[in-house]
Amino acid sequence: MQAVSAPPGKNVICRPKQLNIRMIKKLIIGALTVSALHTANAQTLEKMQWFNEPDKWKIENNVLTMTVTPQSDYWRISHYGFTVDDAPFYYTTYGGEFEAKVKLTGAYKARFDQMGLMLRTDHENYIKTGVEFVDGKFNVSTVVTHHTSDWSVTTLDKVPPFIWIKLVRRLDAVEIFYSLDDKTYIMTRNAPLKDNHPVMVGLMAASPDGKGFEAKFENFKVTHLPDQRRLEWLKKNGG
């Protein structure tokens, strides 16, 4: 740094170190702000990955549209005696407790055409829920699999143009809801799922008896929820 000469009778005080520290602090704060903004918007469909990728799919404006693989499904053993694990599933991985929801629109054609959300620990433990088209009727359907699969349905009186599905993972269970307007949600199932274990969560579609159909997934979102046991501990211990 170049020396500075003071006029007679006056002092010139230079604080290069203090100025440098202030500049560094500003740079650090700016970088952290940019990082925080990036993190807040980091959940996009482009960052997810496929299990059983279909032949035809696209993402536009954060909307996933796929042509569902013909004669594909998720099911294990019970009632039918077979196991299949070959339908398209587009997922990300989350630990802890969370809420996931999505808007579904499908051009259902054949019996058992289906689309919705899926939580999956492994090939023997998963929950899939959404819309299933059976004998011309529109059903909110859930399959819970822990080694073997079960199936429950709620049949709707009318066929809506679209539907919202929501999952809430809390402790060792998953609550399942549907809505026709993303405002009023109706609960259809409470199912067990191992807690404190990471799960794959994402978008699933299958066409067990058909030749495939077009499925569109909009506004997919996963929201972190504070751990319920930790909240209770903080409440008891003055947190």
C-alpha positions as CSV (number, residue, x, y, z in Angstrom):
1,M,0.0,0.0,0.0
2,Q,1.3,3.5,-0.9
3,A,2.3,5.7,2.0
4,V,0.2,8.8,2.6
5,S,1.9,12.1,3.7
6,A,0.0,14.2,6.2
7,P,-0.1,18.0,5.9
8,P,1.8,19.9,8.7
9,G,-0.2,19.8,11.9
10,K,-2.7,17.1,10.8
11,N,-2.8,13.4,11.0
12,V,-4.1,11.0,8.3
13,I,-5.4,7.7,9.7
14,C,-5.5,4.7,7.4
15,R,-7.5,1.6,8.4
16,P,-6.9,-0.8,5.5
17,K,-7.4,-3.9,7.7
18,Q,-10.8,-2.6,9.0
19,L,-12.0,-1.8,5.5
20,N,-10.9,-5.2,4.2
21,I,-12.8,-7.0,7.0
22,R,-15.9,-5.0,6.3
23,M,-15.7,-5.8,2.6
24,I,-15.2,-9.5,3.3
25,K,-18.2,-9.5,5.6
26,K,-20.4,-8.0,3.0
27,L,-19.2,-10.5,0.4
28,I,-19.9,-13.4,2.8
29,I,-23.4,-12.1,3.6
30,G,-24.1,-11.7,-0.1
31,A,-23.0,-15.2,-0.9
32,L,-25.0,-16.7,1.9
33,T,-28.1,-14.8,0.7
34,V,-27.7,-16.1,-2.8
35,S,-27.2,-19.6,-1.4
36,A,-30.3,-19.4,0.7
37,L,-32.4,-18.2,-2.3
38,H,-31.0,-21.1,-4.4
39,T,-31.8,-23.6,-1.6
40,A,-35.4,-22.3,-1.3
41,N,-36.0,-22.9,-5.0
42,A,-33.9,-26.0,-5.3
43,Q,-36.8,-28.5,-5.4
44,T,-37.5,-28.9,-9.1
45,L,-38.5,-31.8,-11.2
46,E,-35.3,-31.7,-13.2
47,K,-33.4,-32.7,-10.0
48,M,-35.3,-36.0,-9.6
49,Q,-34.6,-39.4,-11.0
50,W,-36.3,-42.3,-12.7
51,F,-37.0,-45.9,-11.6
52,N,-38.4,-47.7,-14.6
53,E,-38.1,-44.7,-17.0
54,P,-40.9,-44.7,-19.6
55,D,-40.2,-44.5,-23.3
56,K,-41.9,-41.1,-23.7
57,W,-41.9,-38.2,-21.1
58,K,-41.2,-34.5,-20.9
59,I,-40.9,-31.7,-18.3
60,E,-42.2,-28.3,-19.2
61,N,-42.8,-25.4,-16.8
62,N,-42.2,-27.9,-13.9
63,V,-45.0,-30.2,-15.1
64,L,-44.2,-33.8,-15.8
65,T,-46.1,-35.5,-18.6
66,M,-45.5,-39.2,-19.4
67,T,-46.9,-41.9,-21.6
68,V,-47.3,-44.7,-19.1
69,T,-45.6,-48.0,-19.8
70,P,-48.1,-50.6,-21.0
71,Q,-48.8,-53.6,-18.7
72,S,-46.8,-52.2,-15.8
73,D,-47.7,-52.1,-12.1
74,Y,-46.6,-52.3,-8.4
75,W,-48.0,-55.3,-6.5
76,R,-46.7,-58.1,-4.2
77,I,-48.1,-61.6,-3.9
78,S,-51.5,-61.3,-2.1
79,H,-54.7,-62.3,-3.9
80,Y,-53.2,-62.6,-7.4
81,G,-50.2,-64.6,-6.5
82,F,-47.7,-62.6,-8.6
83,T,-45.2,-59.8,-7.9
84,V,-44.6,-56.9,-10.3
85,D,-42.3,-53.9,-9.8
86,D,-42.0,-52.3,-13.2
87,A,-44.1,-49.2,-13.5
88,P,-42.6,-45.7,-14.0
89,F,-41.7,-43.9,-10.8
90,Y,-40.0,-40.4,-10.8
91,Y,-38.7,-39.6,-7.3
92,T,-36.5,-37.8,-4.9
93,T,-35.4,-38.9,-1.4
94,Y,-36.4,-37.4,1.9
95,G,-35.7,-38.3,5.5
96,G,-37.8,-37.3,8.5
97,E,-41.4,-36.0,8.4
98,F,-43.0,-34.2,5.5
99,E,-46.0,-33.4,3.4
100,A,-46.2,-34.2,-0.3
101,K,-48.9,-33.3,-2.7
102,V,-49.6,-33.1,-6.4
103,K,-52.3,-32.3,-9.0
104,L,-53.2,-35.3,-11.2
105,T,-54.8,-35.3,-14.7
106,G,-55.0,-38.5,-16.7
107,A,-56.5,-39.8,-19.9
108,Y,-57.5,-43.1,-18.4
109,K,-58.5,-45.8,-20.8
110,A,-58.2,-49.4,-19.5
111,R,-59.2,-51.1,-16.3
112,F,-56.7,-50.4,-13.5
113,D,-55.1,-47.4,-15.2
114,Q,-53.7,-45.4,-12.3
115,M,-51.5,-42.5,-11.3
116,G,-50.5,-40.7,-8.1
117,L,-47.9,-40.4,-5.3
118,M,-45.6,-43.1,-4.1
119,L,-43.5,-43.6,-0.9
120,R,-41.0,-46.3,-1.2
121,T,-38.4,-47.7,1.1
122,D,-37.5,-50.8,-1.0
123,H,-39.2,-53.3,-3.2
124,E,-41.0,-54.9,-0.3
125,N,-42.2,-51.7,1.5
126,Y,-44.1,-49.0,-0.3
127,I,-47.3,-47.0,-0.4
128,K,-48.9,-45.8,-3.7
129,T,-52.0,-43.7,-3.7
130,G,-53.9,-41.7,-6.3
131,V,-56.5,-42.3,-9.0
132,E,-57.4,-45.7,-10.3
133,F,-59.8,-46.3,-13.1
134,V,-61.9,-49.4,-12.6
135,D,-64.9,-50.5,-14.7
136,G,-65.5,-46.9,-15.8
137,K,-65.5,-45.5,-12.2
138,F,-63.1,-43.0,-10.8
139,N,-61.5,-44.3,-7.5
140,V,-59.2,-42.8,-5.0
141,S,-57.0,-45.8,-4.5
142,T,-54.3,-46.8,-2.1
143,V,-52.0,-49.9,-2.1
144,V,-50.0,-50.5,1.1
145,T,-47.2,-53.0,0.8
146,H,-45.2,-54.5,3.6
147,H,-44.0,-57.8,2.0
148,T,-47.5,-58.4,0.7
149,S,-49.9,-55.8,-0.8
150,D,-53.4,-54.7,0.3
151,W,-55.8,-52.4,-1.7
152,S,-58.4,-50.0,-0.6
153,V,-60.6,-47.7,-2.7
154,T,-63.0,-44.8,-2.3
155,T,-65.3,-44.5,-5.4
156,L,-66.3,-41.0,-6.4
157,D,-69.8,-40.3,-7.8
158,K,-68.5,-38.2,-10.7
159,V,-65.4,-38.2,-12.8
160,P,-63.6,-34.8,-12.1
161,P,-61.3,-33.3,-14.7
162,F,-58.4,-33.5,-12.1
163,I,-57.7,-34.3,-8.5
164,W,-55.2,-33.4,-5.8
165,I,-53.6,-36.1,-3.7
166,K,-51.7,-35.3,-0.4
167,L,-49.6,-37.5,1.9
168,V,-48.5,-36.5,5.4
169,R,-45.7,-38.6,6.9
170,R,-45.7,-38.3,10.7
171,L,-43.9,-40.6,13.1
172,D,-44.5,-44.2,12.0
173,A,-47.6,-43.5,9.8
174,V,-48.8,-41.8,6.6
175,E,-52.1,-40.0,6.3
176,I,-53.6,-39.9,2.8
177,F,-56.0,-37.3,1.5
178,Y,-57.7,-36.2,-1.7
179,S,-59.2,-32.9,-2.8
180,L,-61.1,-31.6,-5.9
181,D,-60.0,-27.9,-5.3
182,D,-56.7,-28.0,-3.3
183,K,-58.7,-26.4,-0.4
184,T,-60.9,-29.0,1.2
185,Y,-59.1,-32.3,1.8
186,I,-60.8,-35.6,2.7
187,M,-58.8,-38.3,4.5
188,T,-59.1,-41.8,3.0
189,R,-56.4,-43.8,4.8
190,N,-53.9,-44.0,7.7
191,A,-51.2,-46.5,6.9
192,P,-48.0,-47.7,8.7
193,L,-44.5,-46.8,7.4
194,K,-41.2,-47.3,9.2
195,D,-40.1,-44.0,10.9
196,N,-36.7,-42.5,11.1
197,H,-35.8,-44.0,7.7
198,P,-35.2,-42.2,4.4
199,V,-37.8,-42.9,1.7
200,M,-38.2,-42.2,-2.0
201,V,-41.1,-39.9,-2.6
202,G,-42.4,-39.1,-6.1
203,L,-44.8,-39.5,-9.0
204,M,-46.0,-43.0,-10.1
205,A,-48.2,-44.2,-12.9
206,A,-49.1,-47.7,-14.1
207,S,-51.3,-49.4,-16.7
208,P,-51.5,-53.1,-15.6
209,D,-54.1,-54.2,-18.2
210,G,-53.8,-51.5,-20.8
211,K,-51.6,-50.1,-23.5
212,G,-50.6,-47.0,-21.5
213,F,-52.2,-43.6,-21.3
214,E,-51.0,-40.0,-20.9
215,A,-50.5,-38.9,-17.3
216,K,-49.9,-35.3,-16.2
217,F,-48.5,-34.2,-12.8
218,E,-48.6,-30.6,-11.8
219,N,-47.6,-28.6,-8.7
220,F,-45.6,-31.4,-7.1
221,K,-44.3,-30.2,-3.8
222,V,-42.7,-31.7,-0.7
223,T,-42.7,-29.7,2.5
224,H,-40.5,-30.5,5.5
225,L,-42.3,-30.9,8.8
226,P,-40.5,-30.5,12.2
227,D,-40.0,-33.9,13.9
228,Q,-42.9,-34.6,16.1
229,R,-41.0,-36.3,18.9
230,R,-38.4,-33.4,18.9
231,L,-41.2,-30.8,19.2
232,E,-42.6,-32.7,22.2
233,W,-39.2,-32.9,23.8
234,L,-38.7,-29.2,23.4
235,K,-42.1,-28.5,24.9
236,K,-41.3,-30.6,28.0
237,N,-37.8,-29.1,28.4
238,G,-38.7,-25.5,27.9
239,G,-37.6,-25.1,24.3
